[in-house]
Amino acid sequence: MDILHIFLSILHTITLLFHEHPFAQTIGFFGFGMSLLTFLSNNNEKFMIRMTIASFIWAIHFLLLNALSAGFLNAIDVIKNLLAIKYPFNKKISSVIVLLYICIGWYLYTFVDTGTPSEKLLNLLPVGASILSTIILFTLKGVWMRIAFTTLLLAWFTYNLSHGSIGGALTDFVLFITGIYGIYTMKNI
């Protein structure tokens, strides 16, 4: 298969996904824009505020796509991010949030998710990423925080591809590249 056929196949898939959920996919493109602004920020406070807004947008996007684990987790991320801004490096708050993520993941896996065992495990990717991002958010800052978040994008990319989130997959791909660029520029400041 040559490059043109691959490109046309991807374009066809994107078109089908957009026609299936046009409003959800449009919201995903807004999430894409906010996420780009988030990762291009060199200021930690702006980064956190923008990440909170992006989490809110993503929660709506995923709930509209019926990707419940990512939708619920992003809604909790809004609260987590606001708490991290007000109470940075608070281990009690981060522990409670990690416990909340574990409970949500267990509940979704046990009672809500009706997919195959492999689909159910795939739906746990956002849970693991959310747990790790909470630990990162409350323990790291600066370039180390960016490195850790950039690495977590690989889990989200996999999840977004599997759930048909055009904006999500595009975001994770672009943010991985911009995250590397942001890390490079922060190391040179």
BABADREN-677243 format. One record per residue: x, y, z of N, C-alpha, C in turn. Coordinates in steps of 0.1 Angstrom, whole numbers, padded with zeros to 4 digits, always signed. Example, Ala and Ser with C-alpha at 12.3 -4.5 7.8 and 13.67 -1.06 7.14 Angstrom:
# BABADREN-677243
+0132-0057+0078+0123-0045+0078+0132-0033+0078
+0128-0022+0071+0137-0011+0071+0129+0000+0079
This chain:
# BABADREN-677243
+0009-0012+0000+0000+0000+0000+0009+0012+0000
+0007+0021-0009+0015+0033-0010+0010+0044-0001
+0017+0055+0000+0014+0066+0009+0000+0072+0006
-0003+0074-0007-0015+0080-0011-0027+0072-0006
-0026+0058-0007-0037+0050-0002-0039+0050+0013
-0028+0051+0020-0028+0052+0034-0035+0066+0038
-0030+0076+0032-0036+0089+0035-0051+0090+0032
-0055+0084+0020-0069+0084+0017-0077+0075+0027
-0072+0065+0031-0078+0056+0041-0080+0063+0054
-0070+0070+0059-0071+0078+0071-0081+0089+0069
-0081+0096+0058-0091+0107+0056-0105+0102+0055
-0107+0090+0049-0120+0084+0049-0125+0080+0063
-0116+0074+0071-0120+0071+0085-0123+0083+0093
-0116+0094+0091-0119+0107+0098-0132+0112+0094
-0135+0111+0081-0148+0116+0076-0160+0108+0082
-0158+0095+0083-0169+0087+0088-0170+0090+0103
-0160+0091+0111-0161+0094+0125-0167+0108+0127
-0164+0117+0119-0170+0131+0120-0185+0130+0117
-0189+0123+0107-0203+0122+0104-0211+0114+0115
-0204+0105+0121-0211+0097+0132-0214+0106+0144
-0205+0115+0148-0206+0123+0160-0201+0137+0157
-0208+0145+0148-0203+0158+0144-0201+0168+0156
-0211+0169+0165-0210+0178+0176-0198+0174+0185
-0197+0161+0189-0187+0157+0198-0173+0159+0191
-0172+0157+0178-0159+0159+0172-0155+0173+0171
-0165+0182+0169-0163+0196+0169-0158+0201+0183
-0164+0196+0193-0159+0199+0207-0145+0194+0208
-0142+0183+0203-0128+0178+0203-0118+0187+0197
-0122+0194+0186-0113+0203+0180-0110+0215+0189
-0121+0220+0196-0119+0230+0206-0109+0226+0217
-0111+0213+0221-0101+0207+0231-0087+0207+0225
-0086+0204+0213-0073+0204+0206-0066+0217+0207
-0074+0228+0204-0068+0242+0204-0064+0245+0218
-0072+0243+0228-0069+0246+0242-0057+0238+0247
-0056+0226+0243-0045+0217+0247-0032+0222+0241
-0032+0227+0229-0020+0233+0223-0016+0245+0231
-0025+0254+0234-0022+0266+0242-0016+0262+0255
-0021+0251+0261-0016+0247+0274-0002+0243+0273
+0002+0234+0264+0015+0229+0263+0025+0239+0258
+0021+0249+0251+0030+0260+0246+0034+0270+0257
+0027+0269+0269+0030+0279+0279+0042+0275+0287
+0051+0285+0289+0063+0282+0298+0061+0286+0312
+0049+0292+0315+0046+0297+0328+0037+0286+0335
+0041+0281+0347+0034+0270+0354+0020+0274+0357
+0017+0286+0362+0003+0290+0365-0006+0290+0353
-0001+0296+0342-0009+0296+0330-0011+0282+0325
-0001+0274+0326-0002+0260+0322-0013+0253+0329
-0014+0255+0342-0024+0248+0351-0038+0253+0348
-0039+0266+0346-0053+0272+0343-0057+0267+0329
-0049+0267+0320-0053+0262+0306-0055+0247+0306
-0048+0240+0314-0050+0225+0315-0064+0223+0322
-0068+0231+0331-0081+0230+0337-0092+0232+0327
-0091+0242+0319-0101+0245+0308-0101+0234+0298
-0089+0229+0294-0089+0218+0285-0095+0205+0290
-0093+0203+0303-0100+0191+0309-0115+0192+0309
-0120+0204+0311-0135+0206+0310-0140+0203+0296
-0133+0208+0286-0137+0206+0272-0136+0191+0269
-0125+0185+0273-0124+0170+0270-0135+0162+0277
-0138+0166+0289-0149+0159+0296-0162+0159+0288
-0165+0170+0282-0177+0171+0274-0176+0163+0261
-0164+0164+0255-0162+0157+0243-0163+0142+0245
-0157+0136+0255-0157+0122+0257-0171+0117+0261
-0178+0124+0270-0191+0120+0273-0200+0120+0261
-0199+0130+0252-0207+0129+0240-0203+0118+0231
-0191+0113+0231-0187+0101+0224-0190+0088+0231
-0196+0089+0243-0199+0078+0251-0186+0070+0256
-0175+0077+0256-0163+0072+0262-0162+0076+0276
-0170+0068+0284-0173+0072+0298-0161+0074+0307
-0151+0064+0306-0140+0065+0315-0132+0078+0313
-0130+0082+0301-0122+0094+0298-0131+0106+0302
-0144+0106+0299-0153+0117+0303-0153+0119+0318
-0156+0109+0325-0156+0111+0340-0143+0115+0346
-0132+0109+0341-0119+0113+0346-0115+0127+0343
-0118+0132+0331-0115+0146+0327-0124+0155+0336
-0136+0151+0340-0144+0160+0349-0137+0161+0362
-0132+0150+0367-0124+0150+0380-0111+0158+0378
-0105+0157+0366-0093+0165+0364-0095+0180+0366
-0107+0185+0362-0110+0199+0364-0108+0202+0379
-0114+0194+0388-0113+0196+0402-0099+0195+0407
-0092+0184+0402-0078+0181+0406-0069+0193+0402
-0071+0198+0390-0062+0209+0386-0065+0222+0394
-0077+0225+0397-0080+0236+0406-0074+0235+0420
-0075+0223+0425-0069+0220+0438-0053+0221+0437
-0048+0217+0426-0033+0217+0425-0028+0232+0424
-0037+0240+0418-0033+0255+0417-0033+0261+0431
-0044+0258+0439-0046+0264+0452-0037+0257+0463
-0035+0244+0462-0027+0237+0472-0016+0229+0465
-0006+0235+0459+0005+0228+0452+0012+0219+0462
+0016+0207+0457+0024+0197+0464+0017+0192+0477
+0004+0192+0478-0003+0187+0489-0005+0172+0488
+0002+0164+0495+0001+0150+0494-0012+0144+0498
-0018+0150+0508-0032+0145+0513-0042+0147+0502
-0042+0158+0495-0052+0160+0484-0049+0151+0473
-0036+0150+0469-0033+0141+0458-0036+0126+0461
-0034+0122+0473-0038+0108+0477-0053+0106+0476
-0061+0116+0481-0075+0114+0480-0080+0113+0465
-0074+0122+0456-0077+0122+0442-0073+0108+0436
-0061+0103+0439-0057+0090+0434-0067+0079+0438
-0071+0080+0451-0081+0070+0455-0094+0071+0448
-0098+0084+0445-0110+0086+0438-0109+0080+0423
-0098+0082+0417-0096+0077+0404-0096+0061+0404
-0090+0055+0414-0090+0041+0415-0105+0036+0417
-0112+0043+0425-0127+0039+0427-0135+0040+0414
-0132+0051+0407-0139+0053+0394-0136+0043+0384
-0123+0040+0383-0118+0029+0374-0124+0016+0378
-0124+0012+0390-0130+0000+0395-0145-0001+0391
-0152+0010+0395-0166+0010+0392-0169+0009+0377
-0162+0017+0369-0165+0016+0355-0161+0002+0349
-0150-0004+0354-0146-0017+0349-0156-0028+0353
-0160-0027+0365-0169-0037+0371-0183-0036+0367
-0189-0024+0367-0203-0023+0366-0208-0016+0353
-0200-0008+0347-0204+0000+0335-0199-0006+0322
-0187-0009+0321-0180-0013+0308-0185-0027+0305
-0192-0029+0293-0197-0042+0289-0189-0047+0278
-0177-0042+0275-0169-0047+0264-0162-0060+0267
-0154-0064+0257-0146-0076+0259-0135-0073+0270
-0129-0084+0275-0118-0081+0285-0107-0072+0280
-0104-0073+0267-0093-0064+0261-0098-0050+0260
-0111-0048+0256-0117-0035+0256-0118-0029+0270
-0121-0037+0279-0122-0032+0293-0108-0027+0298
-0098-0035+0295-0084-0031+0299-0080-0018+0291
-0084-0017+0279-0081-0005+0271-0087+0007+0278
-0099+0006+0283-0106+0017+0289-0100+0020+0303
-0091+0012+0308-0084+0016+0320-0072+0024+0317
-0068+0026+0305-0056+0035+0302-0058+0049+0307
-0070+0055+0305-0071+0069+0311-0071+0069+0326
-0075+0058+0332-0075+0057+0347-0060+0057+0352
-0052+0048+0345-0038+0048+0349-0031+0061+0346
-0034+0067+0334-0028+0080+0331-0033+0091+0341
-0045+0091+0345-0050+0101+0355-0043+0099+0368
-0041+0087+0373-0034+0084+0385-0020+0089+0385
-0013+0086+0374+0001+0091+0372+0001+0106+0371
-0009+0112+0364-0008+0126+0362-0010+0133+0375
-0018+0128+0384-0021+0133+0397-0008+0133+0405
-0001+0122+0405+0012+0121+0412+0022+0131+0407
+0022+0132+0393+0031+0142+0387+0028+0156+0391
+0015+0159+0390+0010+0173+0393+0013+0178+0407
+0013+0168+0416+0015+0172+0430+0029+0170+0435
+0038+0165+0426+0052+0162+0431+0062+0168+0422
+0059+0171+0409+0069+0176+0400+0065+0191+0396
+0075+0198+0390+0072+0211+0384+0083+0213+0373
+0080+0223+0365+0090+0227+0355+0092+0216+0344
+0104+0215+0341+0107+0206+0329+0104+0191+0333
+0106+0187+0345+0103+0173+0349+0088+0170+0348
+0079+0180+0351+0065+0178+0350+0062+0177+0335
+0068+0185+0326+0065+0185+0312+0070+0171+0306
+0081+0166+0310+0086+0154+0305+0076+0142+0309
+0071+0142+0321+0062+0132+0326+0049+0133+0318
+0043+0145+0317+0031+0146+0310+0032+0143+0295
+0043+0146+0289+0045+0143+0275+0046+0128+0273
+0052+0121+0282+0052+0106+0282+0038+0100+0283
+0030+0106+0292+0016+0100+0294+0007+0102+0281
+0011+0111+0272+0004+0113+0260+0003+0100+0252
+0012+0091+0253+0012+0078+0245+0000+0070+0249
-0003+0069+0262-0015+0062+0267-0028+0068+0262
-0029+0081+0263-0041+0088+0258-0042+0087+0243
-0031+0087+0235-0032+0085+0221-0038+0072+0217
-0033+0061+0224-0039+0048+0222-0054+0048+0225
-0058+0053+0236-0072+0054+0240-0080+0062+0229
-0075+0073+0225-0082+0082+0216-0084+0075+0202
-0074+0068+0198-0075+0061+0185-0086+0050+0186
-0086+0043+0198-0095+0032+0199-0110+0036+0201
-0112+0049+0205-0125+0054+0208-0130+0064+0197
-0122+0066+0186-0127+0074+0175-0127+0089+0178
-0118+0093+0187-0117+0107+0190-0107+0114+0181
-0112+0121+0170-0103+0127+0161-0094+0138+0168
-0101+0147+0174-0094+0158+0181-0084+0153+0192
-0089+0142+0199-0080+0136+0209-0067+0130+0204
-0069+0122+0193-0057+0116+0187-0048+0127+0181
-0054+0136+0174-0046+0147+0168-0039+0155+0179
-0046+0158+0190-0040+0165+0201-0028+0158+0207
-0030+0145+0209-0019+0137+0216-0006+0137+0206
-0009+0135+0194+0002+0135+0184+0010+0148+0184
+0002+0159+0182+0008+0172+0182+0014+0176+0195
+0007+0173+0206+0013+0177+0219+0025+0169+0222
+0026+0157+0218+0039+0150+0220+0050+0158+0213
+0048+0162+0201+0059+0170+0194+0061+0183+0201
+0050+0191+0204+0052+0204+0211+0057+0202+0225
+0053+0191+0232+0059+0188+0245+0074+0187+0245
+0079+0180+0235+0093+0178+0233+0100+0192+0231
+0093+0200+0222+0098+0213+0219+0098+0222+0232
+0087+0221+0240+0086+0229+0252+0097+0225+0262
+0100+0212+0263+0110+0207+0272+0123+0213+0268
+0126+0212+0255+0139+0218+0249+0140+0232+0253
+0130+0240+0251+0131+0255+0253+0132+0258+0268
+0126+0250+0277+0127+0252+0291+0141+0249+0296
+0147+0239+0290+0161+0235+0294+0171+0246+0290
+0167+0254+0280+0176+0265+0275+0173+0278+0281
+0164+0279+0291+0161+0292+0297+0170+0295+0308
